[in-house]
Amino acid sequence: MASPPSGQHPFRTASTTRSTATGTGKFQCQNKSSFLTDGITFIGVAMASLLLVWAVWSFIYFKPSPGPDVFSTTTNTKKVFTAKDCGGVNLRHDPPDPTFYDDPSLSYSVGDGKPMKNWDEKRKDWLKHHPSFAAGVKDRILLLTGSQPSPCKNPIGDHLLLRFFKNKVDYCRIHGYQILYNNLHLQPKMTFFWAKIPVVRAAMFAHPEVEWIWWLDSDAAFTDMEFKLPLDKYRDHNMVIHGWPDKIYGKEPSWLSINAGVFLIRNCQWSLDMMDEWASMSTLTPAADEWGQKQMETFKDKVFPDSDDQSALVYLMLKGKKPWAERIYVETEFYFEGYWVVIVGTLETIQEEYAEIERRERLLRRRHAEVVSEHYGEARESYLERELEQNGKKGKWKRRPFITHFVGCQPCNGKRNQMYSEERCLQGMESALNFADNQVLRTFGFVHPHLLNSSVSPLPFDYPAEE
């Protein structure tokens, strides 16, 4: 209970005043009339004091009434939280101490100026001068994507690129990642599939506070909005790609043994050196045609003579086992980059299987703010593992594919692989994007009624519980 001001006690005010007025420390007797008057005064003062104490008490200990679904929470009213307490960063602090940015020889461009050296030490020095960024740096990711500077030639291409970009923004917002969309050629000599390397390199210098750069092609979409990369798994590696090791290191290596359209790369000196080596096989150098011929000789299934980024990366892994291949993790346990042809036909079934789990588990279908979506994603994992153990081995249950990549569809230029019809590509993209969008819309109270229907319907309370 709150205490009155020092030196005062509301229940003793009247008697203390009379004792002081007589000049003695003894209690003075009162006549009947005076006693009644003072009694009324005493009661009034006491009531006023009780009301004051009650008001203060109510202000301090006020709790809102629980809603229809009671979930216990605790509130700490004594602690005032600041951005520092919550791991916030100071975006306005940049001390005058010299850093690598003050070196006039620093070049952001590939092939211009001197190669960057001692990057790991320079990053550490920058973080030392910006201590608010140091906490959590090992898990900090910058996602990069982009497209060409000119408008799409395919009439629906720009709309599709917008939807693919929205998908990536949704994922980054849910997980607190930064995102950069680039639509410029930072190195004019490195275009088409080579254009990503100059962007990744420049982003490393522009963002020394991030540990990982995550490149996604414009036609790749997240199809599991809850899944997070298992970064601890990659702690001894500097690059992560999706692929098939037996196709990389087998008797007949294939240029299709990986897909370079999606990769994770650490912001470190190894990565800068590797990208310099990678770019040495690109259109940046006069030897590009010679490298294309070497790739054709190495990969018997390669059908075009140009040196491309994917063939060059597999070549590096084969011919430069140290120091490159041993630091590159080839992910095979989940769809770090999934081929859309084998994915889109399963999405309706997967969506229904996840809904069935939610019908059984009230926690998973509870309404919640988007900002705490990661909590519910983690809570779902135990149920997913149980389903995979019981039904996954029988082929009756599948986890959501993490990333679905529409290789060959070319939504922007329209020059799709003739293996696929335009309708098949468009319907596949519509299904995958709506599948992912449903996971986001749930938090906003809506859902697409069908994966090939972009309209939305409001969700009833406790969806998808049985009616």
C-alpha positions as CSV (number, residue, x, y, z in Angstrom):
1,M,0.0,0.0,0.0
2,A,1.2,3.5,-0.8
3,S,2.4,5.6,2.3
4,P,1.4,9.2,3.0
5,P,4.0,11.9,2.8
6,S,6.8,11.8,5.4
7,G,5.8,13.1,8.9
8,Q,2.1,12.7,8.4
9,H,-0.4,10.0,9.4
10,P,-4.0,10.6,8.3
11,F,-5.5,8.7,11.2
12,R,-3.9,10.8,13.9
13,T,-4.2,14.3,12.5
14,A,-6.9,15.7,14.9
15,S,-5.4,14.5,18.2
16,T,-1.9,15.5,17.3
17,T,-3.1,19.0,16.4
18,R,-4.9,19.6,19.8
19,S,-1.9,18.2,21.8
20,T,0.4,20.6,20.1
21,A,-1.9,23.6,20.6
22,T,-1.9,23.2,24.4
23,G,1.8,23.3,24.6
24,T,2.0,19.9,26.3
25,G,2.6,16.3,25.3
26,K,-0.5,15.0,27.0
27,F,-3.9,14.1,25.4
28,Q,-6.5,16.8,26.4
29,C,-10.1,15.9,27.4
30,Q,-12.9,17.3,25.2
31,N,-16.5,18.3,26.0
32,K,-19.4,16.4,24.3
33,S,-20.1,19.0,21.6
34,S,-16.4,19.4,20.8
35,F,-16.0,15.6,20.8
36,L,-18.9,15.2,18.3
37,T,-17.5,17.9,16.0
38,D,-14.0,16.5,16.1
39,G,-15.4,13.0,15.6
40,I,-17.1,14.1,12.4
41,T,-13.8,15.8,11.3
42,F,-11.9,12.6,12.1
43,I,-14.3,10.5,10.1
44,G,-14.1,12.9,7.1
45,V,-10.3,13.0,7.1
46,A,-10.1,9.3,7.4
47,M,-12.5,8.7,4.5
48,A,-10.6,11.2,2.4
49,S,-7.3,9.4,3.2
50,L,-8.8,6.0,2.4
51,L,-10.1,7.3,-1.0
52,L,-6.6,8.8,-1.7
53,V,-4.9,5.5,-0.9
54,W,-7.5,3.5,-2.9
55,A,-7.0,5.8,-5.9
56,V,-3.2,5.4,-5.8
57,W,-3.4,1.7,-5.3
58,S,-5.8,1.3,-8.3
59,F,-3.5,3.3,-10.5
60,I,-0.5,1.2,-9.7
61,Y,-2.2,-2.2,-9.8
62,F,-4.8,-1.7,-12.5
63,K,-5.2,-4.8,-14.8
64,P,-7.3,-5.0,-17.9
65,S,-10.1,-7.5,-17.9
66,P,-9.3,-10.7,-19.7
67,G,-11.0,-11.5,-22.9
68,P,-13.1,-14.6,-23.7
69,D,-9.9,-16.8,-24.1
70,V,-7.8,-16.4,-20.9
71,F,-4.1,-16.6,-21.5
72,S,-2.0,-15.7,-18.4
73,T,0.5,-12.9,-18.8
74,T,2.7,-11.0,-16.4
75,T,3.5,-7.3,-16.4
76,N,6.5,-5.7,-14.7
77,T,5.4,-2.2,-13.7
78,K,8.6,-1.3,-11.9
79,K,10.9,-1.6,-14.9
80,V,10.9,1.0,-17.7
81,F,12.2,-0.7,-20.8
82,T,14.3,1.2,-23.3
83,A,15.6,0.4,-26.8
84,K,18.9,-0.6,-25.2
85,D,17.2,-3.2,-22.9
86,C,15.4,-4.7,-25.9
87,G,18.6,-5.1,-28.0
88,G,17.9,-2.0,-30.0
89,V,20.6,-0.3,-32.2
90,N,21.6,3.3,-32.3
91,L,21.1,4.5,-35.9
92,R,22.3,8.0,-35.2
93,H,25.7,7.2,-33.7
94,D,28.7,7.4,-36.0
95,P,31.8,8.6,-34.2
96,P,34.5,10.6,-36.0
97,D,37.1,7.8,-35.5
98,P,38.6,6.7,-38.8
99,T,37.4,3.3,-40.2
100,F,37.8,1.5,-43.5
101,Y,35.3,4.0,-45.0
102,D,38.0,6.7,-44.7
103,D,40.4,4.7,-46.9
104,P,40.5,6.5,-50.3
105,S,41.4,3.3,-52.1
106,L,38.2,1.5,-51.0
107,S,36.3,0.4,-54.1
108,Y,32.8,-1.0,-54.0
109,S,33.0,-2.2,-57.6
110,V,34.2,-5.6,-58.8
111,G,37.3,-5.3,-60.9
112,D,38.1,-1.7,-60.0
113,G,40.8,-0.7,-57.5
114,K,42.7,-2.9,-55.1
115,P,41.1,-6.1,-53.6
116,M,39.9,-5.6,-50.1
117,K,42.3,-7.1,-47.5
118,N,41.9,-7.7,-43.7
119,W,38.1,-7.3,-44.0
120,D,37.4,-9.4,-40.9
121,E,39.6,-7.1,-38.8
122,K,38.0,-4.0,-40.4
123,R,34.5,-5.2,-39.6
124,K,35.5,-5.9,-36.0
125,D,36.9,-2.4,-35.7
126,W,33.7,-0.9,-37.1
127,L,31.6,-2.8,-34.7
128,K,33.8,-1.8,-31.8
129,H,33.0,1.9,-32.7
130,H,29.3,1.0,-33.0
131,P,28.7,-1.2,-29.9
132,S,24.9,-1.1,-30.2
133,F,25.2,-3.3,-33.4
134,A,27.5,-5.9,-31.7
135,A,24.8,-7.7,-29.9
136,G,23.2,-10.4,-32.1
137,V,25.5,-9.7,-35.0
138,K,26.0,-13.5,-35.7
139,D,22.4,-13.9,-36.6
140,R,21.9,-10.7,-38.5
141,I,20.9,-11.2,-42.2
142,L,20.5,-8.9,-45.2
143,L,18.4,-10.4,-47.9
144,L,19.2,-9.3,-51.5
145,T,17.1,-9.7,-54.6
146,G,16.6,-7.7,-57.8
147,S,15.8,-7.5,-61.5
148,Q,17.1,-5.7,-64.7
149,P,16.8,-1.9,-65.0
150,S,14.4,-1.9,-67.9
151,P,10.6,-2.8,-67.8
152,C,9.7,-6.5,-68.4
153,K,9.0,-7.6,-71.9
154,N,6.4,-10.0,-70.8
155,P,3.1,-8.0,-70.3
156,I,2.5,-9.6,-66.9
157,G,6.1,-9.7,-65.9
158,D,6.2,-6.5,-63.8
159,H,3.1,-7.5,-61.8
160,L,4.7,-10.9,-61.1
161,L,8.0,-9.4,-60.0
162,L,6.0,-7.2,-57.6
163,R,4.3,-10.2,-56.1
164,F,7.6,-12.1,-55.8
165,F,9.1,-9.0,-54.1
166,K,6.1,-8.6,-51.7
167,N,6.5,-12.3,-50.7
168,K,10.2,-11.6,-49.7
169,V,9.2,-8.4,-47.9
170,D,6.5,-10.3,-45.9
171,Y,9.1,-12.9,-44.9
172,C,11.7,-10.3,-43.8
173,R,9.1,-8.4,-41.9
174,I,8.0,-11.5,-39.9
175,H,11.6,-12.4,-39.0
176,G,13.1,-8.9,-38.6
177,Y,15.5,-9.1,-41.6
178,Q,16.6,-6.2,-43.7
179,I,16.0,-6.4,-47.5
180,L,17.5,-4.7,-50.5
181,Y,16.0,-4.8,-54.0
182,N,18.5,-3.8,-56.7
183,N,17.5,-3.1,-60.3
184,L,20.8,-1.6,-61.6
185,H,23.9,-3.1,-63.1
186,L,26.6,-2.1,-60.6
187,Q,29.2,-3.5,-63.0
188,P,28.1,-3.0,-66.6
189,K,30.4,-5.8,-67.8
190,M,28.6,-8.3,-65.5
191,T,25.1,-8.7,-66.6
192,F,22.4,-11.4,-66.6
193,F,23.3,-14.2,-64.2
194,W,26.6,-12.5,-63.2
195,A,24.9,-9.3,-62.1
196,K,24.4,-10.6,-58.5
197,I,28.1,-10.7,-57.5
198,P,28.7,-6.9,-57.7
199,V,25.5,-6.4,-55.6
200,V,26.5,-8.9,-52.9
201,R,30.0,-7.4,-52.7
202,A,28.8,-3.8,-52.4
203,A,26.2,-4.9,-49.8
204,M,29.0,-6.4,-47.6
205,F,30.8,-3.0,-47.4
206,A,27.6,-1.0,-47.0
207,H,26.4,-3.3,-44.2
208,P,29.3,-4.3,-41.9
209,E,26.8,-4.9,-39.2
210,V,25.3,-8.0,-40.9
211,E,26.9,-11.5,-40.7
212,W,25.1,-13.0,-43.7
213,I,24.1,-11.9,-47.1
214,W,21.2,-13.9,-48.5
215,W,20.7,-13.8,-52.3
216,L,17.4,-14.8,-53.8
217,D,16.6,-14.6,-57.5
218,S,13.6,-12.5,-58.4
219,D,11.6,-15.6,-59.4
220,A,12.1,-17.5,-56.1
221,A,9.4,-17.3,-53.4
222,F,9.2,-18.3,-49.8
223,T,6.6,-20.9,-49.3
224,D,7.1,-21.5,-45.6
225,M,6.8,-18.1,-44.0
226,E,7.6,-19.6,-40.5
227,F,10.7,-21.5,-41.2
228,K,14.1,-20.0,-40.2
229,L,17.5,-20.9,-41.4
230,P,19.4,-23.2,-39.0
231,L,22.4,-20.8,-38.7
232,D,24.1,-22.9,-36.0
233,K,24.3,-25.7,-38.5
234,Y,26.5,-23.5,-40.8
235,R,28.8,-22.1,-38.1
236,D,31.9,-23.7,-39.7
237,H,31.0,-22.7,-43.2
238,N,30.9,-19.5,-45.2
239,M,28.5,-20.3,-47.9
240,V,25.3,-22.3,-48.2
241,I,23.7,-23.6,-51.4
242,H,21.2,-26.2,-52.3
243,G,22.4,-29.2,-54.3
244,W,23.4,-32.8,-54.7
245,P,26.9,-33.7,-53.6
246,D,27.0,-36.9,-55.7
247,K,26.3,-34.8,-58.8
248,I,29.1,-32.4,-57.9
249,Y,31.8,-34.9,-57.0
250,G,30.7,-38.0,-58.9
251,K,32.2,-39.5,-62.0
252,E,30.3,-37.3,-64.3
253,P,29.9,-33.9,-62.5
254,S,26.9,-31.8,-63.6
255,W,26.5,-28.1,-64.0
256,L,23.0,-28.7,-62.6
257,S,24.3,-30.2,-59.4
258,I,23.6,-26.9,-57.6
259,N,21.4,-23.9,-58.2
260,A,23.2,-20.5,-57.8
261,G,19.9,-18.6,-57.8
262,V,19.7,-18.9,-54.0
263,F,22.6,-18.8,-51.7
264,L,23.7,-17.6,-48.2
265,I,27.2,-16.1,-47.9
266,R,29.0,-14.9,-44.8
267,N,30.2,-11.3,-44.7
268,C,33.9,-12.1,-44.3
269,Q,37.3,-12.0,-46.1
270,W,36.9,-15.6,-47.4
271,S,33.7,-14.6,-49.2
272,L,35.4,-11.5,-50.8
273,D,38.3,-13.7,-52.0
274,M,36.0,-16.4,-53.3
275,M,33.9,-13.9,-55.2
276,D,37.0,-12.4,-56.8
277,E,37.9,-15.9,-58.0
278,W,34.3,-16.5,-59.1
279,A,34.2,-13.3,-61.0
280,S,37.5,-14.1,-62.8
281,M,35.4,-16.6,-64.9
282,S,32.8,-14.0,-65.8
283,T,32.2,-11.6,-68.7
284,L,34.3,-9.1,-66.8
285,T,37.5,-10.8,-68.1
286,P,38.8,-11.4,-71.7
287,A,39.1,-15.0,-70.8
288,A,35.4,-15.6,-70.4
289,D,35.1,-17.6,-73.7
290,E,38.0,-19.8,-72.6
291,W,36.3,-20.4,-69.3
292,G,33.1,-21.3,-71.1
293,Q,35.0,-23.9,-73.1
294,K,36.6,-25.4,-69.9
295,Q,33.2,-25.7,-68.3
296,M,31.8,-27.5,-71.4
297,E,34.7,-29.9,-71.2
298,T,34.2,-30.5,-67.5
299,F,30.4,-30.8,-67.5
300,K,29.2,-33.0,-70.3
301,D,25.6,-32.0,-69.7
302,K,26.2,-28.3,-70.3
303,V,24.6,-27.3,-73.6
304,F,25.6,-23.7,-74.1
305,P,29.2,-22.3,-74.5
306,D,28.9,-19.2,-72.3
307,S,30.6,-19.1,-69.0
308,D,27.8,-18.8,-66.4
309,D,27.8,-18.3,-62.7
310,Q,26.5,-21.7,-61.7
311,S,28.9,-23.7,-63.8
312,A,31.8,-21.5,-62.6
313,L,30.8,-22.1,-58.9
314,V,30.7,-25.9,-59.4
315,Y,34.0,-25.7,-61.2
316,L,35.5,-23.8,-58.2
317,M,34.3,-26.5,-55.9
318,L,35.7,-29.3,-58.1
319,K,39.1,-27.8,-58.9
320,G,39.7,-25.7,-55.9
321,K,38.7,-28.1,-53.1
322,K,40.8,-26.0,-50.7
323,P,40.0,-23.4,-49.7
324,W,36.6,-23.1,-51.4
325,A,34.7,-26.4,-51.3
326,E,35.5,-27.2,-47.7
327,R,33.8,-23.9,-46.6
328,I,30.7,-24.4,-48.8
329,Y,27.7,-26.3,-47.2
330,V,25.6,-28.1,-49.7
331,E,22.1,-28.2,-48.1
332,T,20.1,-31.4,-48.8
333,E,17.8,-31.7,-45.8
334,F,15.1,-29.2,-46.8
335,Y,14.1,-27.1,-49.8
336,F,16.7,-24.3,-49.5
337,E,15.9,-23.9,-53.2
338,G,13.1,-26.1,-54.5
339,Y,12.3,-27.0,-58.1
340,W,8.8,-25.6,-58.7
341,V,7.7,-28.5,-61.0
342,V,7.9,-31.1,-58.2
343,I,6.4,-28.7,-55.6
344,V,3.3,-26.8,-56.8
345,G,1.2,-29.9,-57.3
346,T,1.5,-30.8,-53.6
347,L,0.6,-27.4,-52.1
348,E,-3.1,-27.9,-51.7
349,T,-2.6,-31.2,-49.9
350,I,0.2,-29.7,-47.6
351,Q,-2.1,-26.8,-46.8
352,E,-4.9,-29.1,-45.7
353,E,-2.5,-31.3,-43.6
354,Y,-1.3,-28.2,-41.7
355,A,-4.9,-27.2,-41.2
356,E,-5.7,-30.6,-39.7
357,I,-2.9,-30.1,-37.1
358,E,-4.4,-26.8,-36.2
359,R,-7.9,-28.3,-35.8
360,R,-6.4,-30.6,-33.1
361,E,-4.2,-28.0,-31.4
362,R,-6.0,-24.9,-30.1
363,L,-2.7,-23.0,-29.4
364,L,-1.7,-23.1,-33.1
365,R,-4.9,-21.5,-34.4
366,R,-5.0,-18.8,-31.7
367,R,-5.3,-15.3,-33.1
368,H,-2.1,-13.3,-32.5
369,A,-0.2,-10.2,-33.5
370,E,2.1,-10.7,-36.6
371,V,5.1,-9.5,-34.6
372,V,5.0,-12.7,-32.4
373,S,4.6,-15.1,-35.4
374,E,8.0,-16.6,-34.8
375,H,6.7,-17.9,-31.4
376,Y,3.9,-19.8,-33.0
377,G,6.3,-21.1,-35.7
378,E,8.5,-22.6,-33.0
379,A,5.5,-24.0,-31.2
380,R,4.4,-25.8,-34.4
381,E,7.7,-27.6,-34.7
382,S,7.0,-30.3,-32.1
383,Y,3.8,-31.2,-33.9
384,L,5.4,-31.2,-37.3
385,E,8.2,-33.5,-36.1
386,R,5.6,-35.9,-34.7
387,E,3.7,-35.9,-38.0
388,L,6.9,-36.5,-40.0
389,E,7.8,-39.4,-37.8
390,Q,4.4,-41.0,-38.0
391,N,3.5,-40.3,-41.6
392,G,6.5,-38.8,-43.4
393,K,8.4,-42.0,-43.9
394,K,5.3,-43.5,-45.6
395,G,5.1,-40.6,-48.0
396,K,1.7,-39.5,-46.6
397,W,2.8,-36.2,-45.1
398,K,5.2,-33.4,-46.2
399,R,6.6,-30.2,-44.6
400,R,6.0,-27.0,-46.4
401,P,8.7,-26.4,-49.0
402,F,10.9,-23.5,-47.7
403,I,11.7,-21.8,-51.0
404,T,10.1,-22.5,-54.4
405,H,12.2,-21.4,-57.4
406,F,10.5,-21.0,-60.8
407,V,13.6,-21.7,-62.9
408,G,12.9,-21.8,-66.6
409,C,9.7,-19.8,-66.4
410,Q,11.4,-16.4,-67.0
411,P,8.4,-14.3,-65.8
412,C,10.0,-11.0,-66.8
413,N,11.4,-11.6,-70.3
414,G,8.9,-14.3,-71.2
415,K,11.6,-16.5,-72.8
416,R,10.5,-19.6,-70.9
417,N,11.9,-23.0,-71.3
418,Q,9.9,-24.8,-74.0
419,M,9.4,-27.7,-71.6
420,Y,6.8,-25.7,-69.8
421,S,3.7,-24.0,-71.2
422,E,2.9,-20.4,-70.3
423,E,-0.3,-21.6,-68.5
424,R,1.6,-24.1,-66.4
425,C,4.2,-21.5,-65.3
426,L,1.5,-18.8,-64.5
427,Q,-0.7,-21.2,-62.6
428,G,2.3,-22.6,-60.7
429,M,3.4,-19.1,-59.6
430,E,-0.2,-18.1,-58.7
431,S,-0.5,-21.2,-56.5
432,A,2.8,-20.8,-54.7
433,L,2.4,-17.1,-54.1
434,N,-1.2,-17.6,-52.7
435,F,0.0,-20.5,-50.6
436,A,2.6,-18.3,-49.0
437,D,0.2,-15.3,-48.8
438,N,-2.4,-17.4,-46.9
439,Q,0.2,-17.8,-44.1
440,V,0.6,-14.0,-43.9
441,L,-3.1,-13.1,-44.3
442,R,-4.1,-15.4,-41.4
443,T,-2.7,-12.7,-39.0
444,F,-4.8,-10.0,-40.7
445,G,-8.0,-12.1,-40.5
446,F,-8.3,-13.1,-44.2
447,V,-7.5,-16.1,-46.5
448,H,-7.5,-17.0,-50.2
449,P,-10.4,-19.4,-50.7
450,H,-8.4,-21.3,-53.3
451,L,-4.7,-21.3,-54.4
452,L,-5.8,-20.2,-57.9
453,N,-8.0,-17.5,-56.6
454,S,-6.5,-14.2,-55.5
455,S,-9.6,-12.8,-53.9
456,V,-9.8,-13.1,-50.1
457,S,-12.5,-14.1,-47.5
458,P,-12.7,-13.0,-43.9
459,L,-11.8,-15.8,-41.4
460,P,-14.3,-16.9,-38.7
461,F,-13.1,-17.0,-35.1
462,D,-11.1,-20.1,-34.2
463,Y,-10.4,-21.0,-37.8
464,P,-9.8,-23.7,-39.0
465,A,-11.6,-25.5,-36.2
466,E,-14.5,-27.6,-37.3
467,E,-17.9,-25.8,-37.4
